[in-house]
Amino acid sequence: MHKKQTSKYCHFCVNNISDIDYKNWQQLKRFTSSYGKIVPKRRNGVCSKHQRKMAQAIKRARFMALLPYVAK
């Protein structure tokens, strides 16, 4: 079984993005699975600080109906 290569560096740290906005649903959709679940940090290569901020932003976007809770 082959492991999928993950990025060694955090996407937000490398691009110097300090604020993760819940209204930017196109960026947040990149960090959700095909079923709409939040992808763990070991798979998407994001650091712990940004993973927590990203999870909070995804939850806010779901509440505001910008992202679906469950994708079909």
C-alpha positions as CSV (number, residue, x, y, z in Angstrom):
1,M,0.0,0.0,0.0
2,H,1.4,3.4,-1.0
3,K,1.1,6.4,1.1
4,K,0.0,9.6,-0.5
5,Q,2.7,12.3,-0.5
6,T,1.8,15.3,1.6
7,S,3.2,18.7,1.5
8,K,6.1,19.2,4.0
9,Y,5.2,22.8,4.7
10,C,2.0,24.5,5.8
11,H,0.1,26.2,3.0
12,F,-0.8,29.2,5.1
13,C,2.7,29.7,6.6
14,V,4.4,29.5,3.3
15,N,2.0,32.0,1.6
16,N,2.1,34.2,4.7
17,I,-1.7,34.0,5.2
18,S,-2.5,35.0,8.8
19,D,-6.3,35.2,8.7
20,I,-8.5,32.4,7.4
21,D,-11.8,33.8,6.4
22,Y,-15.0,31.7,6.5
23,K,-16.4,33.7,3.5
24,N,-13.6,32.4,1.2
25,W,-15.4,29.1,0.7
26,Q,-13.3,28.2,-2.4
27,Q,-10.2,28.0,-0.3
28,L,-11.9,26.1,2.5
29,K,-13.4,23.5,0.1
30,R,-9.8,22.5,-0.7
31,F,-9.4,21.2,2.9
32,T,-12.6,19.1,2.9
33,S,-13.0,15.6,1.7
34,S,-15.4,14.5,-1.1
35,Y,-17.9,13.7,1.6
36,G,-17.6,17.2,3.1
37,K,-15.6,16.2,6.2
38,I,-12.6,18.2,7.4
39,V,-9.4,16.6,6.3
40,P,-6.9,15.9,9.2
41,K,-3.7,17.8,9.3
42,R,-1.6,14.7,8.6
43,R,-3.2,14.5,5.2
44,N,-3.3,18.1,4.1
45,G,0.1,19.2,5.6
46,V,-1.2,22.2,7.6
47,C,0.3,23.1,10.9
48,S,-1.6,22.8,14.2
49,K,-2.4,26.5,14.6
50,H,-3.8,26.9,11.1
51,Q,-5.7,23.5,11.3
52,R,-7.6,24.8,14.3
53,K,-8.4,28.2,12.6
54,M,-9.3,26.4,9.4
55,A,-11.7,24.0,11.2
56,Q,-13.4,26.9,12.9
57,A,-13.7,28.7,9.6
58,I,-15.2,25.6,7.9
59,K,-17.7,25.2,10.8
60,R,-18.7,28.9,10.5
61,A,-19.1,28.6,6.7
62,R,-21.3,25.5,7.1
63,F,-23.5,27.4,9.6
64,M,-23.8,30.3,7.2
65,A,-24.7,27.8,4.4
66,L,-21.6,28.6,2.3
67,L,-20.4,25.0,2.6
68,P,-22.5,21.9,2.8
69,Y,-22.5,19.7,5.9
70,V,-22.6,16.6,3.8
71,A,-21.7,16.4,0.1
72,K,-23.3,14.0,-2.2
